[in-house]
């Protein structure tokens, strides 16, 4: 059983109440707690030594990544982060200076985005370090972007470059909070999420929520220099395109807009954001299939993103 099969099995058992506007299945839970013009965003995420970072990772980067993953999910809803709780699982022989350095990394990123670290929890974990972050944010009720709004004919966009994140980006990525809020303020963004498990996997999540399909243009997918280098020097068995589709932990935005807005959006983006670049990589289809158009023709997209427990 992989993570998504397990989630699908558990979701029907979860209690709910009238405050839940959007529950499990999107980047954040969306709650209505009576704020006049805003909904509350609620997110939790974890990083585990040996899975999300190797043991010799600089501790500041571990803390930065742990907090940044939640920030990226708040961005995916076009929200503004507010506060976080951090839970640490530590071996009994932990070094206090290393834990302090982990917090320096998370604190620096939190200050940049106005996030209060309001507390947390510590516990013993015999084998390895793990960090869980729970984060609250807000989003204007008329600006919240879900995964489920993509329409046939929409243009599909991604920010930045994809693939090769293990060369360093998975620790140093920039949460796209400013970019996402700008998008929601200036255009009708139909659906959006961040790319954490790879474009091939996360696009399928967005399309499943929207009950739609897609055709991607292979030549339009932005492949990072790191993905190309890793393929050329043999550090990765994947082709650069396969890496861009499946490596994951890019933490870029994936979103759709009406095709009539595609050119105005690109023009306005270039004026607002010198970087990251914005790329139109395909279109949404009514049929549920996901296809890849290459120079040799159109084929089914068989590549998959990262899945836990496989």
Long-range contacts (C-beta under 8 A, 24 or more apart in sequence): 1-309, 2-307, 2-308, 2-309, 2-310, 3-307, 3-308, 3-309, 4-307, 6-309, 22-146, 25-147, 25-209, 26-77, 26-146, 26-147, 26-148, 26-193, 26-209, 27-73, 27-74, 27-76, 27-77, 27-147, 27-193, 27-194, 28-73, 28-74, 28-76, 28-77, 28-79, 28-137, 30-77, 30-139, 30-144, 30-146, 35-138, 37-140, 37-141, 38-138, 38-139, 38-140, 38-141, 39-138, 39-139, 39-141, 39-144, 40-136, 40-137, 40-138, 41-74, 41-77, 41-79, 41-135, 41-136, 41-137, 41-138, 41-139, 42-134, 42-135, 42-136, 43-70, 43-73, 43-74, 43-134, 43-135, 43-137, 44-70, 44-132, 44-133, 44-134, 44-135, 45-69, 45-70, 45-73, 45-132, 45-133, 46-130, 46-131, 46-132, 46-133, 47-130, 47-131, 48-128, 48-129, 48-130, 49-128, 49-129, 49-130, 50-128, 52-170, 53-170, 53-171, 55-128, 57-171, 58-101, 59-98, 59-99, 59-101, 59-102, 59-104, 59-105, 60-101, 60-102, 60-104, 60-105, 60-108, 61-105, 61-171, 61-172, 62-102, 62-105, 62-129, 62-131, 62-171, 63-101, 63-102, 63-103, 63-104, 63-105, 63-106, 63-107, 63-109, 63-131, 64-105, 64-106, 64-108, 64-109, 64-171, 64-172, 65-105, 65-170, 65-171, 65-173, 66-102, 66-106, 66-131, 66-132, 66-133, 67-105, 67-106, 67-109, 67-110, 67-115, 67-133, 67-135, 68-109, 68-173, 68-175, 68-251, 69-133, 69-196, 69-251, 70-133, 70-134, 70-135, 71-109, 71-113, 71-115, 71-135, 71-175, 71-177, 72-173, 72-175, 72-176, 72-194, 72-196, 72-251, 73-135, 73-194, 74-135, 74-137, 74-175, 74-177, 75-175, 75-176, 75-177, 75-179, 75-180, 75-181, 75-194, 75-253, 76-145, 76-180, 76-192, 76-193, 76-194, 76-253, 77-137, 77-139, 77-144, 77-145, 77-146, 77-180, 77-192, 78-139, 78-143, 78-144, 78-145, 78-180, 78-181, 78-183, 78-184, 78-189, 78-192, 79-137, 79-138, 79-139, 79-144, 79-180, 79-181, 80-137, 80-138, 80-139, 80-177, 80-181, 81-113, 81-114, 81-115, 81-135, 81-136, 81-137, 81-177, 82-114, 82-115, 82-116, 82-135, 82-136, 82-137, 82-138, 83-115, 83-116, 83-117, 83-118, 83-135, 83-136, 84-110, 84-115, 84-116, 84-117, 84-118, 84-133, 84-134, 84-135, 84-136, 85-117, 85-118, 85-119, 85-120, 85-121, 85-133, 85-134, 85-135, 86-117, 86-119, 86-120, 86-131, 86-132, 86-133, 87-120, 87-121, 87-122, 87-123, 87-131, 87-132, 87-133, 87-134, 88-120, 88-121, 88-122, 88-123, 88-129, 88-130, 88-131, 89-122, 89-123, 89-124, 89-125, 89-128, 89-129, 89-130, 89-131, 89-132, 90-122, 90-123, 90-124, 90-125, 90-129, 91-124, 91-125, 91-126, 91-127, 91-128, 91-129, 92-124, 92-126, 94-129, 102-129, 102-131, 106-133, 109-175, 113-175, 113-177, 143-181, 143-184, 143-185, 145-180, 145-184, 145-189, 145-190, 145-191, 145-192, 145-255, 146-191, 146-192, 146-209, 147-191, 147-192, 147-193, 147-205, 147-206, 147-209, 147-210, 148-191, 148-209, 148-210, 149-190, 149-191, 149-210, 149-256, 150-190, 150-191, 150-206, 150-207, 150-210, 150-212, 150-256, 150-284, 151-190, 151-210, 151-212, 151-256, 151-258, 151-284, 152-212, 152-284, 152-285, 152-286, 153-258, 153-259, 153-283, 153-284, 154-190, 154-191, 154-256, 154-257, 154-258, 154-259, 154-283, 154-284, 155-256, 155-257, 155-258, 155-259, 155-261, 155-262, 155-280, 155-282, 155-283, 155-284, 156-203, 156-214, 156-216, 156-254, 156-255, 156-256, 156-280, 156-281, 156-282, 156-283, 156-284, 157-253, 157-254, 157-255, 157-256, 157-257, 157-262, 157-265, 157-278, 157-279, 157-280, 157-281, 158-195, 158-199, 158-221, 158-222, 158-252, 158-253, 158-254, 158-255, 158-278, 158-279, 158-281, 159-252, 159-253, 159-276, 159-277, 159-278, 159-279, 160-222, 160-250, 160-252, 160-276, 160-277, 161-222, 161-223, 161-224, 161-225, 161-227, 161-244, 161-250, 161-252, 161-276, 161-277, 162-195, 162-199, 162-221, 162-222, 162-223, 162-224, 162-227, 162-243, 162-244, 162-245, 162-247, 162-250, 162-252, 163-223, 163-224, 163-226, 163-227, 163-240, 163-243, 163-244, 163-245, 163-247, 163-250, 164-224, 164-225, 164-226, 164-227, 164-228, 164-229, 164-230, 164-236, 164-243, 164-247, 165-224, 165-226, 165-247, 165-248, 165-249, 165-250, 166-230, 166-247, 166-249, 167-226, 167-229, 167-230, 168-226, 169-224, 169-226, 169-249, 169-250, 169-251, 170-249, 170-251, 173-249, 173-250, 173-251, 174-251, 174-276, 175-251, 176-251, 176-252, 176-253, 176-276, 179-253, 179-273, 179-276, 180-253, 182-272, 182-273, 183-253, 183-255, 183-265, 186-268, 187-257, 187-261, 187-264, 187-265, 187-268, 188-257, 188-258, 188-261, 189-255, 189-256, 189-257, 190-255, 190-256, 190-257, 190-258, 191-255, 191-256, 192-253, 192-254, 192-255, 192-256, 193-253, 193-254, 193-255, 194-251, 194-252, 194-253, 194-254, 195-248, 195-250, 195-251, 195-252, 195-253, 195-254, 196-248, 196-249, 196-250, 196-251, 197-248, 197-305, 197-306, 197-307, 198-245, 198-246, 198-247, 198-248, 198-250, 198-303, 198-304, 198-305, 198-306, 199-244, 199-245, 199-246, 199-250, 199-254, 199-305, 200-245, 200-246, 200-301, 200-303, 200-304, 200-305, 201-246, 201-248, 201-304, 201-305, 201-306, 201-307, 202-254, 202-305, 203-254, 203-290, 204-290, 204-305, 206-254, 206-256, 207-284, 207-288, 207-290, 210-284, 211-288, 212-284, 212-285, 212-286, 212-288, 213-284, 213-285, 213-286, 213-287, 213-288, 213-289, 213-290, 213-291, 214-282, 214-283, 214-284, 214-285, 214-290, 214-291, 215-282, 215-283, 215-285, 215-290, 215-291, 215-292, 215-293, 215-298, 216-281, 216-282, 216-290, 216-291, 216-292, 216-293, 216-301, 217-281, 217-282, 217-293, 218-292, 218-293, 218-294, 218-295, 219-294, 219-295, 220-279, 220-280, 220-281, 220-282, 221-245, 221-279, 221-281, 222-277, 222-279, 222-281, 242-303, 245-301, 245-303, 245-305, 246-303, 246-304, 246-305, 246-306, 247-306, 248-305, 248-306, 249-306, 252-276, 256-284, 259-283
